[in-house]
Amino acid sequence: MASVFAISQRLDKLPTNRGCGGISPYYLKLLHSAGVGWAMDSMDTFLFIYCINLITDEFKAEYNRVFSHSELGILSSAVFAGSFVGSFLFGHMADTYGRKPMFMWTMVTFGFGTIMCAVADSYGMLLTFRFIAGIGLGGELPVATTLVQELSPKATRGRIIVILDGFWPIGSILAILLARELTKCLSWRWVFALSTLPVVYALTARMFVPESPKWLASVGRIHEAEAIVRSIEADHAIYNAANAPKPDGIDEMTADVFCYRQLTTSQRVALLFRGVYLRRSMVLWFVWLGLSFAYFAIYTWLPTIVAEKSDAFDINGSTWTLLCVVICQIPGYFAAAYIVEIIGRKLTLLVFLLGSFIAAIVFGYVAPTEANLLVSGGFLSFFMLGSWGALYAYTPENYPTNVRAMGAAYPAGISRIGAIGGSYILPILSGNGWSPTSIMWLNGGVLVACSVVLFVFGYETRGKNIDDVSGFDPIAQVFLMASEVSPLLSAASGSRTPVEMRLSNVSLVEWAEVESLKGEVEAPDEEINSTICGFQLPFSWKTLWAYAGPGWLMSIAYVDPGNLESDLQAGAYSRYQLIWVLLGATVMGFFLQTLSARLGVVTGKHLAEVCREMYPRWASYILWIMTEIAIVGSDIQEVLGSAIALQILFGLPLWAGCLVTGVDTLTFLSLHQFGIRKLEAFFVALIAVMLCCFCLNLVQGGVEPAPLLEGFLPRQPEGYAITQAVGILGAVIMPHNFYLHSGLVQSRAVDRFNSKKVHEANKYFTIESGVALFVSFLINLAVMCVFAKGFFSPDCIESYKDFGVNTACVPALVSGGKSYGPCVLVEGTSTMGICQEIGLSGAGYALKGVLTEYSETIWAIGLLAAGQSSTMAGTYAGQFVMEGFLRIQLAPWKRVALTRAVALVPALAVAIWSDTHPGTSDTIGEMLNVLQSIQLPFALLPLLYFTGHTDLMGSFANSKMMKWIGWGSALMVCFVNLYLVVQKVNVFDINGVVLVVVALVALSYISFLGYLVHKELQQYSFYRK
């Protein structure tokens, strides 16, 4: 079959002596079809920037809605945030499903988002649809670049890509004309609506653009690739080419050429960060980030920069002057297009980056007259946009076909961080007294840094066969092999293949890295040679690193929104006196999690699988139902917590936040395709975000050392604090977490027939779990201390005595909900407050009244990280539960869809009800904590039974001491449940029929727990007698 290399050779041999600049009429039509969408993307980006004042004026006049500075900043950045998501999403899909389908869908997504902006009547709608438009924009640019590049011959492909990027200033010019001139007779809504009309034209034109024949060949669709190449050759008057291989012919594989067929998604992503590709990716990401920062910092705030100078010409008030500056971008593209095929991509990009630096410095120094601004601004546009053209031509050529779309999309997505940063930082610097000259030196410095990195580490691609992987490291060649199957992916037999020959010199560490992409991490043999401060340690850092990961993912459940609500209420209602309860619950959780990990390591099965094997089918079904109820209940808390965070950060209604949270986890769950190590690293990053945010809140509020340390001493809680003490225990230990941890540890390849290796795995999983849970304890402690310091007041204790309700002292300026009397904050100031209940829904706003203006945002970021991470952890727990109990395997996205479909209905109901009944979500959160505590014995009792079963665990079964501790903990949990039920359920308020049902349910509950205890007691001779 024809290979990618053969396809490339035929395209590269197309004549380049026809048309303009070697670009034939066929490629001119291709540029037109792709360029229309490119221009529309540019027009949308700048049209919103130029119309923002008109939008805010209308919302103020018609809806009495005034946007704050932070809201305007978020609104302006929404398109960049969407572009970040769209770049990664469509880049991956273009490599998986083809360039052309994504070439069409990016335009549809972008057009839908833009037209819906025209009818938006609220800030939330406007923000949402700007984000959606950004998704289309983020996917459009890299996908279009990749498709056009793969259809072009190497002699002119750089020039073609630069010209394609030249459509960007055309869109900028249209944006200026529409925003400055057309809005004089039409509203901004009509302008937005009219701006989407070319979408239909662009989609029609794109229907006639062929799919990339290189991509088709790489996935085995050889006949289609052959037909497209023959059609392109016919357009260039080439018929029956002698060098054209037949569709059913076979190209010989050589050491220098690979044709790509069987790459998985994780292998393609991993390839971007291996060998020479790692360096290329890092260089491209750095240059994209820096150039995007400088470009959007300068062009978003160009009129503001000029206005800072004394006696400056009002460039913002002169449409034609601004147009002239933008028009100078076009010759910059043509200049780059001309020299890119003469001196190469890398050198061209260097020339234009350094030219942009010089032009930026000149712009900062010249007197702000109209003539000076035209000349200096024109040169800045010339070099800046020439840099973009060269960069778009350079980026895709750094990667082979199977990863080219992702390779081009990922740096484009990363660049949106630079765009957001440039747009935000520049006005802050200006407000802090930075002069226009200093600001331009900052942007120039960024451009010089990009030039240095590119010059030292960049790779020249001009005239190279970009699908040649010879000379790369052995593992990369394994990934790129198309006609051979790697021994890492299937058992090889017979003679050694060329791949096996290459792998013969691969180290164990490299082999383990490839294995980790499959889902198992090979741990090296333990070497006790680690030291710290000169002292010998009883473990190896290297081995600990190999085992690290499952414990961190497990620890997410200890800092979910339910825990955060329990922490803040414990601190606000009872100050520091429950710190010892939090510590004790965490220690108990650590003990039980080590048992869970041990079960998975020793048996090779997770808790749900062992339940199915060890219990009768009816009992295992009951356990499955109870566990699923716990997972769904936890998911409701996480949806509500994330929705509250989104409401604080973006002003979204609670119901809208629930909908967003209902689908956004699908995006994050795609990380599992990158390998288990990348997934674990992502969870650790989210934990780090939580730790930073909540500790920053703690630093803002200050620490009271003496009462804090006193809180670690065990003592009888006061009557008003007992409910919170019980709530902490119920919130910290989650039933589905045992199923999760016992399944996660199996991601490490452990020889279960070697007792030494099993003991080693248990040891390192215990160490890792201890460290992870210690960090979770610090997070919970920080939240408790912040609210203890800021909201506890002795005056509010009276509300418990008088009304049986726990309350906190919330500053009067930020209070809301039912009041239980006045109070004075404990700091001893004269600040008055109101005694009222507090929970997640009002915690952020209350913090702003006690700490600083930004404390609410910091709190919301931490809460969002908690909600998103715990949702993903719950999804994987649900996967283990369903596979183990029912032997049903669902893809993670289907699992999310299933649990979210169940959880979203009550979450949405709570959210809508909360609009008219504040605090409803907090009440539901407390009830769900009760639910989790009630469900806990259904995971705890089987875990203790299995880990103490000698026939199942052998020499690793629980000792007598561990059994006493374990069953003592279980007994305490059961008493806690009894207390919670008594506290939360008032039998006198229930009618007779309901009371009978409740009694039957309680009897069934106790009976089944009795059965689980019976199974444990059957092991002992005294019971059998």
Long-range contacts (C-beta under 8 A, 24 or more apart in sequence): 1-217, 1-220, 1-222, 1-247, 1-248, 1-249, 1-250, 1-251, 1-259, 2-217, 2-222, 2-225, 2-226, 2-245, 2-247, 2-249, 2-251, 3-217, 3-251, 3-257, 3-258, 3-259, 3-482, 4-214, 4-217, 4-218, 4-258, 4-259, 4-260, 4-400, 4-401, 4-467, 5-251, 5-257, 5-258, 5-259, 5-465, 5-467, 5-468, 6-217, 6-245, 6-251, 6-259, 7-213, 7-214, 7-217, 7-225, 7-229, 8-154, 8-214, 8-465, 8-466, 8-467, 9-243, 10-229, 10-233, 10-241, 10-243, 10-244, 11-151, 11-152, 11-153, 11-154, 11-213, 11-214, 11-229, 11-232, 12-153, 12-154, 12-155, 13-153, 13-243, 14-153, 14-232, 14-233, 14-236, 14-238, 15-236, 15-237, 15-238, 16-153, 16-155, 16-156, 18-236, 21-156, 21-159, 21-337, 21-338, 22-155, 22-156, 22-159, 22-341, 23-156, 23-159, 23-160, 23-163, 24-235, 24-236, 25-235, 26-232, 26-235, 26-236, 27-151, 27-152, 27-156, 27-160, 30-148, 30-151, 30-160, 30-209, 31-148, 31-160, 31-163, 31-164, 32-205, 33-202, 33-205, 33-206, 33-208, 33-209, 34-103, 34-144, 34-147, 34-148, 34-164, 34-206, 34-209, 35-163, 35-164, 35-166, 35-167, 35-170, 36-167, 36-198, 36-201, 36-202, 36-205, 37-106, 37-107, 37-110, 37-140, 37-144, 37-202, 37-206, 38-140, 38-141, 38-144, 38-164, 38-165, 38-167, 38-168, 38-171, 39-167, 39-168, 39-170, 39-171, 39-174, 40-107, 40-110, 40-171, 40-195, 40-198, 40-199, 40-202, 41-110, 41-136, 41-137, 41-140, 41-141, 41-168, 41-171, 42-167, 42-168, 42-169, 42-170, 42-171, 42-172, 42-175, 43-171, 43-172, 43-174, 43-175, 43-178, 43-195, 44-79, 44-110, 44-114, 44-133, 44-137, 44-171, 44-175, 44-195, 45-79, 45-137, 45-171, 45-175, 46-171, 46-172, 46-175, 46-176, 46-179, 47-175, 47-178, 47-179, 47-191, 47-192, 47-195, 48-76, 48-79, 48-117, 48-130, 49-76, 49-175, 49-300, 50-175, 50-176, 50-179, 50-180, 51-179, 51-183, 51-188, 51-191, 51-192, 52-76, 54-183, 54-187, 54-188, 55-126, 55-188, 58-187, 58-188, 59-123, 63-121, 63-122, 65-122, 65-123, 67-123, 71-123, 71-651, 73-423, 73-424, 74-127, 74-649, 74-650, 75-123, 75-126, 75-127, 75-130, 76-300, 76-423, 77-419, 77-420, 77-423, 77-424, 78-127, 78-130, 78-131, 78-134, 79-130, 79-131, 79-133, 79-134, 79-137, 80-134, 80-296, 80-416, 80-419, 80-420, 80-423, 81-131, 81-134, 81-416, 81-420, 82-113, 82-130, 82-131, 82-132, 82-133, 82-134, 82-135, 82-136, 82-137, 82-138, 83-134, 83-135, 83-137, 83-138, 83-412, 83-413, 83-416, 83-419, 84-134, 84-138, 84-413, 84-414, 84-416, 84-417, 85-134, 85-135, 85-138, 85-413, 85-667, 86-134, 86-135, 86-136, 86-137, 86-138, 86-139, 86-140, 86-413, 87-138, 87-139, 87-141, 87-142, 87-409, 87-410, 87-412, 87-413, 87-416, 88-409, 88-410, 88-413, 89-135, 89-138, 89-139, 89-667, 90-135, 90-138, 90-139, 90-140, 90-142, 90-143, 90-405, 90-409, 91-139, 91-142, 91-143, 91-405, 91-406, 91-408, 91-409, 91-410, 91-412, 91-413, 92-265, 92-269, 92-405, 92-406, 92-409, 92-670, 94-139, 94-142, 94-143, 94-146, 94-405, 94-406, 94-409, 95-215, 95-268, 95-402, 95-403, 95-404, 95-405, 95-406, 96-265, 98-211, 98-212, 98-215, 98-216, 99-143, 99-146, 99-147, 99-150, 99-211, 99-212, 99-215, 99-405, 100-147, 100-206, 100-209, 100-210, 100-211, 100-212, 102-139, 102-143, 102-405, 103-143, 103-144, 103-147, 103-206, 103-209, 104-203, 104-206, 104-207, 105-136, 105-139, 106-136, 106-137, 106-139, 106-140, 106-143, 106-144, 107-136, 107-140, 107-199, 107-202, 107-203, 107-206, 108-136, 108-199, 108-203, 109-133, 109-135, 109-136, 109-139, 110-135, 110-136, 110-137, 110-140, 110-199, 111-136, 111-196, 111-199, 112-136, 114-192, 114-195, 114-196, 115-192, 115-193, 115-196, 117-192, 118-189, 118-190, 118-192, 118-193, 118-196, 119-189, 123-651, 124-650, 124-651, 124-652, 124-653, 124-656, 127-650, 127-651, 127-652, 128-652, 128-656, 138-409, 138-412, 138-413, 138-416, 139-409, 141-392, 141-412, 142-395, 142-396, 142-405, 142-408, 142-409, 142-412, 143-405, 143-409, 145-392, 145-395, 145-396, 145-408, 146-212, 146-396, 146-404, 146-405, 146-408, 146-409, 147-209, 147-212, 149-393, 149-396, 149-397, 149-404, 150-212, 150-213, 150-214, 150-215, 150-396, 150-401, 150-404, 151-210, 151-212, 151-213, 151-232, 154-463, 154-464, 154-465, 155-341, 156-341, 157-393, 157-397, 158-337, 158-340, 158-341, 158-345, 158-393, 158-394, 158-397, 158-462, 159-337, 159-338, 159-340, 159-341, 159-393, 161-389, 161-392, 161-393, 161-396, 162-333, 162-336, 162-337, 162-340, 162-389, 162-390, 162-392, 162-393, 163-333, 163-334, 163-337, 163-389, 164-392, 165-333, 165-385, 165-388, 165-389, 165-392, 165-393, 166-330, 166-333, 166-334, 166-337, 166-389, 168-329, 168-385, 168-388, 169-326, 169-327, 169-329, 169-330, 169-333, 169-381, 169-385, 170-330, 172-326, 172-329, 173-323, 173-326, 173-327, 176-319, 176-322, 176-323, 176-326, 177-319, 177-323, 180-319, 180-322, 181-319, 212-401, 214-401, 214-467, 215-401, 217-259, 217-401, 218-259, 218-260, 218-261, 218-401, 218-402, 218-482, 219-261, 220-261, 222-247, 223-247, 253-482, 253-483, 253-484, 255-470, 255-498, 256-468, 256-470, 257-467, 257-468, 257-470, 258-400, 258-467, 258-469, 258-477, 258-480, 258-481, 258-482, 259-482, 259-483, 260-400, 260-401, 260-402, 260-467, 260-480, 260-482, 261-482, 261-483, 262-481, 262-482, 262-485, 263-402, 263-403, 263-479, 263-480, 264-517, 265-673, 266-517, 266-673, 266-674, 266-675, 267-479, 267-517, 268-402, 268-403, 268-406, 268-479, 269-403, 269-406, 269-673, 269-674, 270-479, 270-517, 270-674, 270-675, 271-402, 271-403, 271-476, 271-479, 271-480, 272-399, 272-403, 272-406, 272-407, 272-410, 274-473, 274-475, 274-476, 274-479, 275-472, 275-473, 275-475, 275-476, 276-459, 276-472, 276-473, 276-476, 277-398, 277-399, 277-403, 277-407, 277-472, 277-476, 279-457, 279-459, 280-398, 280-399, 280-459, 281-398, 281-407, 281-410, 281-411, 282-457, 283-453, 283-454, 283-457, 283-458, 283-459, 284-395, 284-398, 284-407, 284-411, 285-410, 285-411, 285-414, 286-449, 286-450, 286-453, 287-349, 287-391, 287-411, 287-450, 287-453, 287-454, 288-391, 288-395, 288-411, 288-412, 288-414, 288-415, 288-418, 289-411, 289-414, 289-415, 289-417, 289-418, 290-418, 290-446, 290-447, 290-449, 290-450, 291-353, 291-387, 291-388, 291-391, 291-415, 291-418, 291-447, 291-450, 292-415, 292-416, 292-417, 292-418, 292-419, 292-422, 293-418, 293-419, 293-421, 293-422, 293-443, 293-446, 294-356, 294-360, 294-384, 294-422, 294-443, 294-444, 294-446, 294-447, 295-384, 295-388, 295-419, 295-422, 296-418, 296-419, 296-422, 296-423, 297-422, 297-423, 297-425, 297-426, 297-439, 297-443, 298-360, 298-380, 298-384, 298-422, 298-440, 298-443, 299-384, 300-422, 300-423, 300-426, 301-423, 301-426, 301-427, 301-430, 302-377, 304-426, 304-427, 304-430, 305-426, 305-430, 305-436, 305-439, 305-440, 306-368, 306-373, 306-436, 308-430, 308-435, 308-436, 309-367, 309-368, 309-436, 311-368, 312-368, 313-368, 313-369, 313-370, 313-373, 315-370, 315-373, 315-377, 318-370, 321-370, 321-373, 321-374, 324-374, 324-378, 325-373, 325-374, 325-377, 325-378, 325-380, 325-381, 326-381, 327-381, 328-377, 328-378, 328-379, 328-381, 328-382, 329-381, 329-382, 329-384, 329-385, 331-382, 332-381, 332-382, 332-383, 332-384, 332-385, 332-386, 332-389, 333-385, 333-386, 333-389, 335-382, 335-386, 336-386, 336-387, 336-389, 336-390, 336-393, 337-389, 340-389, 340-390, 340-393, 340-462, 341-462, 344-460, 344-461, 344-462, 345-390, 345-393, 345-394, 345-397, 345-460, 345-461, 345-462, 346-394, 346-454, 346-458, 346-459, 346-460, 346-461, 346-462, 347-460, 348-386, 348-390, 349-387, 349-390, 349-391, 349-394, 349-454, 349-458, 350-451, 350-454, 350-455, 352-383, 352-384, 352-386, 352-387, 352-390, 353-383, 353-387, 353-447, 353-448, 353-450, 353-451, 353-454, 354-447, 354-448, 354-451, 355-379, 355-382, 355-383, 355-386, 355-387, 356-380, 356-383, 356-384, 356-387, 356-444, 356-447, 357-444, 357-447, 357-448, 357-451, 358-383, 359-383, 359-384, 360-440, 360-443, 360-444, 360-447, 361-440, 361-441, 361-444, 363-440, 364-436, 364-437, 364-438, 364-439, 364-440, 364-441, 364-444, 365-437, 365-440, 394-461, 397-461, 397-464, 397-466, 398-459, 398-461, 398-466, 399-466, 400-466, 400-467, 400-469, 400-480, 401-467, 402-480, 474-502, 474-503, 474-505, 474-506, 474-510, 475-506, 475-510, 475-513, 475-514, 477-502, 478-502, 478-503, 478-514, 486-514, 488-514, 488-515, 488-518, 489-518, 512-546, 515-749, 516-675, 516-676, 516-677, 517-675, 519-675, 519-676, 519-747, 520-676, 520-747, 520-748, 520-749, 521-546, 521-549, 521-676, 521-677, 521-747, 521-748, 521-749, 522-546, 522-749, 523-547, 523-748, 523-749, 523-750, 523-760, 523-761, 523-764, 526-760, 539-763, 539-764, 539-767, 543-760, 543-764, 544-764, 544-767, 544-768, 546-748, 546-764, 547-748, 547-761, 547-764, 547-765, 547-768, 548-680, 548-764, 548-768, 549-676, 549-677, 549-680, 549-744, 549-747, 549-768, 550-597, 550-680, 550-741, 550-744, 550-745, 550-747, 550-748, 550-765, 550-768, 551-593, 551-597, 551-741, 551-765, 551-768, 551-769, 551-770, 551-771, 551-772, 551-773, 552-680, 552-683, 552-684, 552-687, 552-768, 552-772, 553-679, 553-680, 553-683, 553-740, 553-744, 553-873, 553-876, 554-593, 554-737, 554-740, 554-741, 554-744, 554-769, 554-772, 554-873, 555-687, 555-769, 555-772, 555-773, 555-775, 555-776, 556-683, 556-686, 556-687, 556-869, 556-870, 556-872, 556-873, 557-634, 557-734, 557-736, 557-737, 557-740, 557-870, 557-873, 557-874, 558-586, 558-589, 558-732, 558-734, 558-773, 558-776, 558-777, 558-780, 559-687, 559-690, 559-776, 559-779, 559-780, 559-866, 559-870, 560-634, 560-637, 560-638, 560-641, 560-734, 560-866, 560-867, 560-869, 560-870, 561-637, 561-638, 561-640, 561-641, 561-642, 561-644, 561-840, 561-863, 561-866, 561-867, 561-870, 561-925, 562-634, 562-637, 562-641, 562-731, 562-925, 562-928, 562-929, 562-932, 563-731, 563-732, 563-780, 564-641, 564-780, 564-783, 564-840, 564-863, 564-866, 565-641, 565-731, 565-839, 565-840, 565-843, 565-922, 565-925, 565-926, 565-929, 566-724, 566-727, 566-728, 566-730, 566-731, 566-732, 566-929, 567-728, 567-780, 567-783, 567-784, 567-787, 568-783, 568-784, 568-786, 568-787, 568-838, 568-839, 568-840, 568-843, 569-724, 569-727, 569-787, 569-806, 569-808, 569-838, 569-839, 570-721, 570-724, 570-725, 570-727, 570-728, 570-784, 571-783, 571-784, 571-785, 571-786, 571-787, 571-788, 571-789, 571-791, 571-792, 572-787, 572-788, 572-790, 572-791, 572-792, 572-808, 572-838, 573-720, 573-721, 573-724, 573-792, 573-796, 573-806, 573-807, 573-808, 574-717, 574-718, 574-720, 574-721, 574-724, 574-788, 574-792, 574-806, 575-707, 575-711, 575-788, 575-792, 575-826, 576-704, 576-707, 576-708, 576-710, 576-711, 576-784, 576-785, 576-788, 577-711, 577-715, 577-717, 577-718, 577-721, 578-711, 578-717, 578-721, 578-724, 578-725, 578-728, 578-784, 579-708, 579-711, 579-712, 579-781, 579-784, 580-711, 580-712, 580-713, 580-714, 580-715, 581-717, 581-725, 581-728, 581-729, 582-728, 582-732, 582-777, 582-780, 582-781, 582-784, 583-712, 583-777, 584-714, 585-728, 585-729, 585-732, 585-733, 586-732, 586-773, 586-776, 586-777, 586-780, 588-729, 588-733, 588-969, 589-732, 589-733, 589-773, 590-769, 590-770, 590-773, 591-965, 591-966, 591-969, 592-733, 592-738, 592-940, 592-943, 592-966, 592-969, 593-737, 593-738, 593-741, 593-769, 593-773, 594-762, 594-765, 594-766, 594-769, 595-943, 595-944, 595-947, 595-958, 595-962, 595-966, 596-737, 596-738, 596-741, 596-742, 596-943, 597-741, 597-742, 597-745, 597-762, 597-765, 597-766, 597-769, 598-762, 598-765, 598-947, 598-953, 598-956, 599-742, 599-943, 599-946, 599-947, 599-953, 600-741, 600-742, 600-743, 600-744, 600-745, 600-746, 601-745, 601-746, 601-750, 601-752, 601-758, 601-761, 601-762, 601-765, 602-752, 602-758, 602-762, 602-952, 602-953, 602-954, 602-956, 603-946, 603-952, 603-953, 604-746, 604-752, 605-742, 605-884, 606-739, 606-742, 606-743, 606-746, 606-880, 606-884, 607-738, 607-739, 607-742, 607-743, 607-880, 607-884, 607-939, 607-942, 607-943, 607-946, 608-739, 608-743, 608-880, 608-881, 608-882, 608-883, 608-884, 608-885, 609-883, 609-884, 610-884, 610-942, 610-946, 610-952, 611-884, 611-885, 611-942, 612-884, 612-885, 612-887, 614-942, 614-945, 614-946, 614-949, 614-952, 614-1015, 615-942, 615-1015, 619-1008, 619-1011, 620-885, 621-885, 622-938, 622-1008, 623-885, 623-938, 623-942, 624-881, 624-882, 624-885, 624-886, 626-735, 626-935, 626-938, 627-735, 627-736, 627-739, 627-881, 627-885, 627-935, 627-938, 627-939, 628-878, 628-881, 629-931, 629-935, 630-734, 630-735, 630-736, 630-931, 630-932, 630-935, 630-938, 630-939, 631-736, 631-874, 631-877, 631-878, 631-881, 631-899, 632-899, 632-902, 632-903, 633-928, 633-931, 633-932, 633-935, 634-734, 634-736, 634-870, 634-874, 634-928, 634-932, 635-871, 635-874, 635-899, 635-900, 635-902, 635-903, 636-903, 636-906, 636-907, 636-910, 636-924, 636-928, 637-925, 637-928, 637-929, 638-867, 638-868, 638-870, 638-871, 638-874, 639-867, 639-871, 639-900, 639-903, 639-904, 639-907, 640-840, 640-907, 640-910, 640-911, 640-921, 640-924, 640-925, 641-840, 641-863, 641-866, 641-867, 642-863, 642-864, 642-867, 642-868, 642-871, 643-907, 643-911, 644-840, 644-841, 644-844, 644-860, 644-863, 644-921, 645-860, 645-861, 645-863, 645-864, 645-867, 646-864, 648-844, 648-845, 648-856, 648-857, 648-859, 648-860, 648-863, 649-857, 649-860, 649-861, 649-864, 653-911, 653-915, 654-911, 654-912, 654-914, 654-915, 654-921, 655-908, 655-911, 655-912, 655-915, 657-911, 658-904, 658-907, 658-908, 658-911, 659-904, 659-908, 661-867, 661-868, 661-871, 662-900, 662-904, 663-900, 664-868, 665-868, 665-871, 665-872, 665-875, 665-896, 665-900, 666-893, 666-896, 666-897, 668-868, 668-872, 669-872, 669-875, 669-892, 669-893, 669-896, 672-892, 676-747, 683-869, 683-872, 683-873, 686-865, 686-866, 686-868, 686-869, 687-772, 687-775, 687-776, 687-779, 687-865, 687-869, 689-861, 689-862, 689-865, 690-779, 690-862, 690-865, 690-866, 690-869, 691-775, 691-778, 691-779, 691-782, 692-862, 693-858, 693-859, 693-861, 693-862, 693-865, 694-779, 694-782, 694-783, 694-786, 694-859, 694-862, 695-778, 695-782, 696-858, 697-782, 697-783, 697-786, 697-847, 697-851, 697-855, 697-858, 697-859, 697-862, 698-782, 698-785, 698-786, 700-851, 700-852, 700-855, 700-858, 701-785, 701-786, 701-789, 701-790, 701-850, 701-851, 702-789, 703-785, 703-789, 704-785, 704-788, 704-789, 708-785, 719-800, 720-797, 720-800, 720-801, 720-806, 722-979, 723-806, 723-983, 724-806, 726-933, 726-976, 726-979, 726-980, 726-983, 727-926, 727-929, 729-933, 729-973, 729-976, 730-929, 730-930, 730-932, 730-933, 730-936, 730-976, 730-977, 730-980, 731-929, 731-932, 731-933, 732-780, 733-936, 733-940, 733-973, 734-932, 734-936, 735-932, 735-935, 735-936, 735-938, 735-939, 735-940, 736-874, 736-877, 736-878, 736-881, 736-939, 737-873, 737-877, 738-939, 738-940, 738-943, 739-877, 739-880, 739-881, 739-884, 739-939, 740-873, 740-876, 740-877, 740-880, 741-769, 742-880, 743-876, 743-877, 743-880, 743-884, 744-876, 755-955, 758-956, 759-956, 762-956, 786-847, 787-838, 787-843, 789-826, 789-827, 790-825, 790-846, 790-847, 790-850, 790-851, 791-825, 791-838, 791-846, 791-850, 792-826, 793-823, 793-824, 793-825, 793-826, 793-833, 793-835, 794-826, 795-821, 795-822, 795-823, 795-824, 795-835, 796-820, 796-821, 796-823, 796-835, 798-835, 799-835, 805-837, 806-837, 807-835, 807-836, 807-837, 807-838, 808-835, 808-836, 808-837, 808-838, 808-846, 809-833, 809-834, 809-835, 810-834, 810-835, 810-836, 810-838, 810-842, 810-846, 810-849, 811-846, 811-849, 811-850, 813-849, 814-845, 814-846, 814-848, 814-849, 815-846, 816-842, 816-845, 816-918, 817-842, 817-918, 817-919, 818-919, 825-850, 837-919, 837-922, 838-922, 839-919, 839-921, 839-922, 839-923, 839-925, 839-926, 840-921, 840-922, 840-925, 841-914, 841-918, 841-919, 841-921, 841-922, 842-918, 842-919, 842-922, 874-899, 875-899, 927-984, 930-980, 930-981, 930-984, 933-973, 933-976, 933-977, 933-980, 934-977, 934-980, 934-981, 934-1005, 936-973, 936-977, 937-970, 937-973, 937-974, 937-977, 937-1009, 937-1012, 938-1008, 938-1012, 940-969, 940-970, 940-973, 941-970, 941-1009, 941-1012, 941-1013, 941-1016, 942-1012, 944-970, 944-1016, 945-1012, 945-1015, 945-1016, 948-1016, 948-1019, 949-1019, 950-1019, 967-1016, 974-1009
